Amino acid sequence: MPLLRPRLLCLLGCLVLAGVVHAQDVTGRWRVREGTIKYEVSHVLHGAVGQSSRVQGELDCRAAVCSVHLSVPVASFGSGHAERDGDARALLESARFPLAEVRGTGRLLEPETAVVQGTVRLAGGQAALRPTRFRVERGWWSLRVRGQFALSLAELGIAPPALLGVPISDTVWIYVDLHFAAR
């Protein structure tokens, strides 16, 4: 029995070291298990934050490079203010364009940082997702991805709504917190 313990400890140590050495290798397919996407808009009088937990999507990774596809039903976003949410759905034509989508490529630069770039589609428009850093935490069979990026309403072809004749800011901040499970 005394010889078994050192072998078991060596095996456990080797597994832990292998996980650290290959932290950047996320090869495989990963599906969103849970998470939230939040948006934040601002106006000189006040701002609004809405969120959805109905995120779907996957990562298809080869070593440290992943293709990214995420989607969220536009109608699932809520700010806690029913009238504002209804106005937002009407502005974004959620019946005609039911999904907000992100497609692109992510590249792990270091063990806990990835850069993602691609395209955002919303309300029939399309905008570039410029290279944006995200924090990546790797578990045994999971990934957690967190970060934020800015979107321009003008680039998407969306006229900013106005309150008391003053339009909201053209920049909408998007906050991402997603948990992926290996498929």
matplotlib code that plots the C-alpha trace (Angstrom):
import matplotlib.pyplot as plt

x = [0.0, 2.8, 3.9, 0.4, 0.2, 3.3, 2.1, -1.4, 0.1, 2.4, -0.6, -2.6, 0.3, 0.8, -2.9, -2.7, 0.5, -1.0, -4.0, -1.7, 0.7, -2.2, -4.4, -4.5, -5.6, -9.4, -9.8, -13.3, -16.9, -18.3, -22.0, -23.5, -24.7, -25.9, -25.1, -26.3, -25.9, -26.6, -26.9, -26.5, -27.7, -27.3, -29.1, -28.3, -31.3, -30.9, -29.7, -31.2, -29.8, -31.5, -30.5, -31.3, -30.4, -31.6, -28.3, -27.6, -24.5, -21.3, -17.5, -15.8, -12.1, -8.9, -6.1, -6.2, -8.5, -12.3, -15.1, -17.9, -21.6, -24.0, -27.6, -30.2, -33.9, -34.4, -37.7, -36.1, -34.3, -35.8, -35.0, -37.7, -39.7, -42.4, -43.1, -39.4, -38.9, -41.9, -40.5, -37.0, -38.6, -40.5, -37.4, -35.4, -38.3, -38.1, -41.0, -39.2, -35.6, -36.1, -32.4, -29.3, -26.3, -22.6, -20.4, -16.6, -13.3, -11.6, -8.0, -6.4, -3.5, -2.5, -4.0, -6.8, -7.2, -8.9, -9.4, -12.7, -13.6, -16.4, -19.9, -22.9, -26.3, -29.3, -32.5, -31.5, -28.3, -24.7, -21.7, -18.2, -17.1, -13.7, -10.9, -12.1, -10.4, -12.4, -11.4, -11.4, -11.4, -10.9, -12.3, -12.0, -14.9, -16.0, -15.2, -16.3, -16.0, -16.6, -16.1, -17.6, -17.7, -19.3, -21.8, -22.7, -26.4, -25.5, -23.3, -26.2, -28.5, -30.6, -31.8, -31.3, -34.6, -35.1, -36.4, -37.7, -36.2, -32.7, -31.5, -29.8, -26.0, -25.0, -22.9, -24.5, -22.4, -22.7, -21.6, -21.1, -20.9, -21.2, -20.5, -19.7, -19.8, -17.9, -20.1]
y = [0.0, 2.5, 2.3, 3.1, 6.5, 7.9, 6.6, 8.1, 11.4, 11.4, 10.6, 13.5, 15.8, 14.9, 15.6, 19.0, 19.9, 18.8, 21.1, 24.0, 23.4, 23.0, 25.8, 27.5, 24.3, 24.4, 22.0, 20.7, 21.9, 23.9, 24.8, 27.6, 26.0, 29.3, 32.9, 36.5, 39.2, 42.7, 46.0, 49.5, 52.6, 56.2, 59.5, 62.8, 62.3, 58.6, 55.3, 51.8, 48.3, 45.2, 41.6, 38.2, 34.7, 33.0, 32.9, 30.0, 29.2, 27.3, 27.5, 25.2, 25.2, 23.9, 24.4, 28.2, 29.3, 29.1, 29.9, 31.7, 31.7, 33.1, 34.2, 35.7, 36.3, 40.1, 39.8, 38.0, 41.2, 42.9, 46.1, 45.9, 48.6, 47.1, 50.2, 50.8, 47.1, 47.3, 50.4, 48.7, 45.6, 47.8, 49.9, 46.7, 45.1, 41.9, 40.3, 40.6, 40.1, 37.9, 37.2, 39.2, 37.3, 37.3, 35.3, 35.5, 34.1, 34.0, 33.5, 32.7, 35.0, 33.8, 31.3, 33.6, 36.1, 35.8, 38.3, 37.9, 39.7, 39.2, 40.5, 41.5, 41.3, 43.1, 44.5, 43.7, 45.5, 44.3, 45.9, 44.8, 43.4, 44.9, 42.9, 42.8, 41.1, 38.6, 36.9, 33.1, 30.8, 27.1, 24.3, 20.6, 20.4, 24.0, 27.5, 30.8, 33.8, 37.4, 40.8, 43.8, 45.7, 48.7, 48.8, 51.8, 52.1, 54.2, 51.4, 49.0, 51.4, 52.0, 55.6, 56.3, 56.9, 60.2, 61.3, 64.9, 65.5, 64.4, 61.1, 58.4, 57.9, 56.2, 53.8, 50.7, 48.7, 44.9, 42.8, 39.1, 36.4, 32.9, 29.4, 26.8, 23.0, 20.5, 18.8]
z = [0.0, 0.7, -3.0, -4.2, -2.6, -4.4, -7.7, -7.1, -6.1, -9.2, -11.4, -9.9, -10.2, -13.9, -14.6, -12.9, -14.7, -18.0, -17.4, -16.7, -19.7, -22.1, -20.7, -24.2, -25.9, -26.0, -28.9, -29.3, -29.5, -26.7, -26.3, -24.2, -21.0, -19.3, -19.2, -19.7, -22.3, -21.1, -22.9, -21.6, -23.3, -22.1, -22.4, -20.8, -18.4, -17.6, -18.9, -19.3, -18.8, -20.2, -20.2, -21.5, -20.2, -23.4, -25.1, -27.5, -29.4, -29.7, -30.1, -32.5, -31.5, -33.0, -30.5, -29.7, -32.5, -32.3, -34.6, -32.6, -33.2, -30.6, -30.8, -28.5, -29.1, -29.2, -27.5, -24.5, -23.4, -20.4, -18.6, -15.9, -17.7, -19.9, -22.0, -22.7, -23.6, -26.0, -27.6, -28.0, -29.6, -32.1, -32.9, -33.5, -35.5, -33.3, -35.1, -38.5, -37.2, -34.1, -33.3, -32.3, -33.6, -33.3, -35.7, -35.8, -34.7, -31.3, -30.7, -27.3, -26.8, -23.3, -20.8, -19.7, -22.6, -26.0, -28.8, -30.7, -33.9, -36.4, -37.2, -35.2, -36.8, -35.3, -36.7, -40.3, -40.0, -39.6, -37.8, -37.3, -34.0, -33.9, -32.1, -28.5, -25.5, -23.4, -20.2, -20.5, -17.5, -18.3, -16.2, -16.7, -19.1, -19.1, -20.2, -18.8, -21.1, -19.9, -21.5, -23.0, -26.3, -27.8, -30.8, -32.9, -33.7, -36.8, -38.1, -37.7, -39.5, -36.4, -35.8, -32.0, -30.3, -28.6, -25.2, -25.0, -28.5, -27.4, -28.9, -26.8, -27.3, -30.5, -28.5, -26.8, -24.4, -24.5, -21.5, -22.0, -19.2, -20.7, -19.4, -22.1, -21.6, -23.7, -26.3]

ax = plt.figure().add_subplot(projection="3d")
ax.plot(x, y, z, "-o")
ax.set_aspect("equal")
plt.show()
